[in-house]
């Protein structure tokens, strides 16, 4: 089993709870309407899931979202968010995305955001997403591509952060540069009707820099990523130097950073 590189420390959830359907699933939104049945694979803390549930809700109660995570603890995070918003059209399932516990052709839309980069077999997972999506429906996946992150000013500490993250993620069995591979993986999974695209998150104004840079500075020394780095022999002083680099980037008036994401809309 692949080890989840990020873990669920507060420094990670701070980032994941920022995500919305608007800033993380814009390529899918034009296809959503009330009455659809949606599977959200790897729902995380549930902010995107809750947005999707609002978009497909209908008076007849047909529009529902199934939120799926691989552990009860991870699913509890999403459940809490969704219930706090008063959404009553969400079901919760614990399962492995490589072997989904649903019949064929069950959902109108199958969605996974930032999941394929963390699984053992992305092609097998996509084949499962295809199996449970009805003919004429859509499988929508989006993943970042760490090698394509770009920033200014160029700071050696951030280059070291990127190399460290990629090394640890691959040691855990994942593929941190997943975004560029989504089209290839989808085709290998048997999809023939595939639309590939990309979009970015950009952090450039002072508040955005302070949030993004501060979040990563904290994650480098406090999260599961930090624990994995220490276990791999990275000295504490190196982690703290990388964290200081993130804070230096945040403080720069010229600071700018873009996160590239690959996206795929595929039809069974």
HUCORHU-V461343 format. One record per backbone hydrogen bond with DSSP energy under -1.0 kcal/mol. NH is the residue of the N-H (numbers start at 0). CO is the residue of the C=O. If there is no record, write none. Layout:
nh->NH co->CO
nh->NH co->CO
This chain:
nh->2 co->171
nh->11 co->8
nh->12 co->8
nh->13 co->9
nh->15 co->11
nh->16 co->12
nh->17 co->14
nh->18 co->15
nh->23 co->19
nh->24 co->20
nh->27 co->24
nh->28 co->24
nh->30 co->27
nh->31 co->28
nh->34 co->55
nh->35 co->32
nh->37 co->63
nh->38 co->108
nh->39 co->65
nh->40 co->110
nh->41 co->67
nh->42 co->67
nh->45 co->42
nh->49 co->45
nh->50 co->46
nh->51 co->47
nh->52 co->48
nh->53 co->49
nh->54 co->50
nh->55 co->51
nh->56 co->52
nh->60 co->57
nh->63 co->35
nh->64 co->88
nh->65 co->37
nh->66 co->90
nh->67 co->39
nh->68 co->92
nh->74 co->70
nh->75 co->71
nh->77 co->73
nh->78 co->74
nh->79 co->75
nh->80 co->76
nh->81 co->77
nh->82 co->78
nh->83 co->79
nh->84 co->80
nh->85 co->82
nh->86 co->81
nh->90 co->64
nh->92 co->66
nh->94 co->68
nh->98 co->95
nh->104 co->130
nh->106 co->131
nh->107 co->36
nh->108 co->36
nh->109 co->137
nh->110 co->38
nh->111 co->139
nh->113 co->141
nh->117 co->114
nh->118 co->115
nh->124 co->120
nh->125 co->121
nh->126 co->122
nh->127 co->123
nh->128 co->124
nh->129 co->125
nh->130 co->126
nh->131 co->127
nh->133 co->106
nh->136 co->133
nh->137 co->107
nh->138 co->265
nh->139 co->109
nh->140 co->263
nh->141 co->111
nh->142 co->261
nh->144 co->259
nh->145 co->175
nh->147 co->144
nh->148 co->145
nh->149 co->257
nh->151 co->255
nh->158 co->154
nh->159 co->155
nh->160 co->156
nh->161 co->157
nh->162 co->158
nh->163 co->159
nh->164 co->160
nh->165 co->161
nh->166 co->162
nh->167 co->163
nh->168 co->164
nh->169 co->165
nh->170 co->166
nh->171 co->167
nh->172 co->169
nh->173 co->168
nh->174 co->116
nh->178 co->143
nh->180 co->177
nh->184 co->180
nh->185 co->181
nh->186 co->182
nh->187 co->183
nh->188 co->184
nh->189 co->186
nh->190 co->185
nh->194 co->264
nh->196 co->262
nh->198 co->260
nh->200 co->258
nh->202 co->256
nh->208 co->204
nh->209 co->205
nh->210 co->206
nh->211 co->207
nh->212 co->208
nh->213 co->209
nh->214 co->210
nh->215 co->211
nh->216 co->212
nh->217 co->213
nh->218 co->214
nh->219 co->215
nh->221 co->217
nh->222 co->218
nh->226 co->222
nh->227 co->223
nh->228 co->224
nh->229 co->225
nh->230 co->226
nh->231 co->227
nh->232 co->229
nh->233 co->228
nh->238 co->234
nh->239 co->235
nh->240 co->236
nh->241 co->237
nh->242 co->238
nh->243 co->239
nh->244 co->240
nh->245 co->241
nh->246 co->242
nh->247 co->243
nh->248 co->244
nh->249 co->245
nh->250 co->246
nh->254 co->251
nh->255 co->151
nh->256 co->202
nh->257 co->149
nh->258 co->200
nh->260 co->198
nh->261 co->142
nh->262 co->196
nh->263 co->140
nh->264 co->194
nh->265 co->138
nh->266 co->192
